[in-house]
Amino acid sequence: MSKHDDIAKELAKKFHTTYKSKKGIDLVTPKRVIEVETKKGDIYQGIKQIEKSSKPRYLATNEININNALEATKNTGIGIMDEKGRIIKKASRKKL
């Protein structure tokens, strides 16, 4: 199983939702959407997945990519959380 799947499954448990591994946004809860990305090269694709959502949007990533994710989501309103679901940057409603 990949690091991405591990993180997504952990977060699904934490937020009481199911991880949809095949298509679309990884995790959708009543309050937020969460896309998991574990590779620097996938961060922008992850942002594309969630940018149109009307719910607060979060990109969850592993420790080594937190700074990359923070940089990539600057001025987007997309929040960042670590692999344990701790919020590093709160999502806001700013549109792209």
N, C-alpha and C positions, 0 to 999 in steps of 0.2 A: 504494500500500500504506500502511496506517495505522502510526502510531508503535507501537501495541499489537502489530501483527503483526511489525514489525521487531524489537522487543525479544524477543518470544516465539520467533522464529526463531533469533536470536542465542543465547538461553539454551538452546534445544533443542540447538544445536550444542555448546555448552559442556558440557552435562550428558549428551550422547550419547543423546538421546531424540527423539521426534517431537512436533511441535506439532499439537495437535488443535484446529483453529480453529472447528469447527462446534458442538460441544456438550461440556458437562462442564468438567472442570479442564483448563487449557491444557497443562500439562506434568506427566507422571507418570513418575518414575524409580523404580528399586528402593528408593531411600533416602528420597525426599521427594516432595511434591506442590507445584507452583508455579502460582499464578494471577497473571497479568499484568494490571495495571490502570494506565492512564495518565491517567485523569480523576478528579478529586476525587469527583465524584458517583457513580462506579462502585466506589469502594473497599469500601463496605459490601456491595454485591452480590458482590464478589470474596471477601470474608470468608465469606459464606454458602456460596459454592461449595466452599470447602475446610474449613470448620469441623468437618465430620463425619468427615474422613479420619483413619485410624488412624496414618498416617505423619506425620513432622514436616511441618508446613504452613508455606509461605512465600508472602508477597505480594510480587511484584516490581513495582517502580514506577520512574517517571522521577524525576529529581532534584527537580523542583518539588513532587512529592507525597510525598516521604519523611516530612516532618513530619506531614502529614495521615494517612499510613498508620501511623506510630508512635502517633499519638493514637488512631486507630480500633481498633488492635489491642491497646491497653493491657489487661492482665489476661486475654488470650485464649489465650496460648501460641503465637500465630501469629507467625512470624518475618518479618523484612523484608529484602529484598535490593534492591540498586540494579539499574539496567538492564544492567549488565555481569555481574551474578551475584555481586557482593561482598555478603557478609552484613553487614547493618547491625545487626540484632537477631536473635539466635539463637532458633530455635523451641524451645518447651518443651512438656511434656505437659499443661499446665493445660487443663481442659475449660471450655467456656462455660457 
